Amino acid sequence: MIFHFIRQSLRNPNAVGAVLPSGGGLARAMANAALPKGHPPQNVLEVGPGTGPVTQELHSRLQPGDHVEAVELNGEFCNVLRARYPDLLLHEKSILDYEPPRPVDCIVSGLPLANFPAELVEAIYKHFFQILRPGGHLVMFQYIGLRHAVRAMAGRESRIRMDRILKLEQSLDPLIIQRIRVPWNVPPAMVTVRRRPDDPALPMR
Ligand SMILES: C[S@@+](CC[C@H](N)C(=O)[O-])C[C@H]1O[C@@H](n2cnc3c(N)ncnc32)[C@H](O)[C@@H]1O
């Protein structure tokens, strides 16, 4: 699996956005945030599962009434996921082309947004908040300091791109209900949980 991941990260560095799959601690932190002990039945959508480290942790926390499906753009990762999780409902497409049949309680995203054009990041957040039910949770991670490091080292165009992403994410900060540091991950990471507000305050209309 690591071999598949490294090969795809070399072929598609921007879409894959990491050299290695998430470590166990980060995958567990994401899954615990999505499916904490004693959770009510949840309809969970995993976006960008890669080779499935978070998928595995989600599956080990499933309770009766839970439903998990996944959307992954990369065909080779989809083949790995089909072999590892034959029962997983997997959609091989971009998240922007996926409309879930019913509102989602929780989105768990591994998308490397810091690598994407700002317009794409805006479109993805907007889509996330449209498919989440009001009160639903958006669980994501980012590498601590990466966005600011990229900004500091980047040329003018990338700086403008990163400034737009940082500004957008700052505007979504009030929605954060939980932050979990995973300092032992390489590189150190932060899991954030945002709560989709009820309609009147829905961000990014
Ligand atoms: C940083 S990797 C994360 C993989 C895995 N969640 C992990 O933690 O190891 C990002 C993943 O997002 C997928 N991806 C990128 N753009 C996507 C899109 N528009 N829709 C769905 N998946 C996408 C990539 O193919 C890759 O598998």
The ligand as an SDF file (V2000), in Angstrom:
LIG
                    3D

 27 29  0  0  0  0  0  0  0  0999 V2000
   -3.3720   13.4900    1.2480 C   0  0  0  0  0  0  0  0  0  0  0  0
   -4.1340   12.1110    0.3960 S   0  0  0  0  0  0  0  0  0  0  0  0
   -4.9770   11.4570    1.7990 C   0  0  0  0  0  0  0  0  0  0  0  0
   -5.1410    9.9880    1.7350 C   0  0  0  0  0  0  0  0  0  0  0  0
   -5.6480    9.3260    3.0170 C   0  0  0  0  0  0  0  0  0  0  0  0
   -6.8890    9.9380    3.5070 N   0  0  0  0  0  0  0  0  0  0  0  0
   -4.6070    9.3630    4.1140 C   0  0  0  0  0  0  0  0  0  0  0  0
   -4.8830   10.0020    5.1340 O   0  0  0  0  0  0  0  0  0  0  0  0
   -3.5550    8.7440    3.9580 O   0  0  0  0  0  0  0  0  0  0  0  0
   -5.4320   12.9460   -0.5420 C   0  0  0  0  0  0  0  0  0  0  0  0
   -6.3780   12.0370   -1.3040 C   0  0  0  0  0  0  0  0  0  0  0  0
   -7.4030   12.8360   -1.9000 O   0  0  0  0  0  0  0  0  0  0  0  0
   -7.6910   12.3310   -3.2140 C   0  0  0  0  0  0  0  0  0  0  0  0
   -8.3210   13.4160   -3.9880 N   0  0  0  0  0  0  0  0  0  0  0  0
   -7.7220   14.5250   -4.4790 C   0  0  0  0  0  0  0  0  0  0  0  0
   -8.6320   15.3160   -5.0980 N   0  0  0  0  0  0  0  0  0  0  0  0
   -9.8390   14.6960   -4.9660 C   0  0  0  0  0  0  0  0  0  0  0  0
  -11.1730   15.0310   -5.3770 C   0  0  0  0  0  0  0  0  0  0  0  0
  -11.4350   16.1550   -6.0490 N   0  0  0  0  0  0  0  0  0  0  0  0
  -12.1700   14.1720   -5.0700 N   0  0  0  0  0  0  0  0  0  0  0  0
  -11.9220   13.0170   -4.3680 C   0  0  0  0  0  0  0  0  0  0  0  0
  -10.6770   12.6550   -3.9670 N   0  0  0  0  0  0  0  0  0  0  0  0
   -9.6430   13.4800   -4.2580 C   0  0  0  0  0  0  0  0  0  0  0  0
   -6.3140   11.9060   -3.7130 C   0  0  0  0  0  0  0  0  0  0  0  0
   -6.4090   11.0120   -4.8060 O   0  0  0  0  0  0  0  0  0  0  0  0
   -5.7430   11.2550   -2.4450 C   0  0  0  0  0  0  0  0  0  0  0  0
   -6.1380    9.9160   -2.3460 O   0  0  0  0  0  0  0  0  0  0  0  0
  1  2  1  0
  2  3  1  0
  2 10  1  0
  3  4  1  0
  4  5  1  0
  5  6  1  0
  5  7  1  0
  7  8  2  0
  7  9  1  0
 10 11  1  0
 11 12  1  0
 11 26  1  0
 12 13  1  0
 13 14  1  0
 13 24  1  0
 14 15  1  0
 14 23  1  0
 15 16  2  0
 16 17  1  0
 17 18  1  0
 17 23  2  0
 18 19  1  0
 18 20  2  0
 20 21  1  0
 21 22  2  0
 22 23  1  0
 24 25  1  0
 24 26  1  0
 26 27  1  0
M  CHG  2   2   1   9  -1
M  END
$$$$
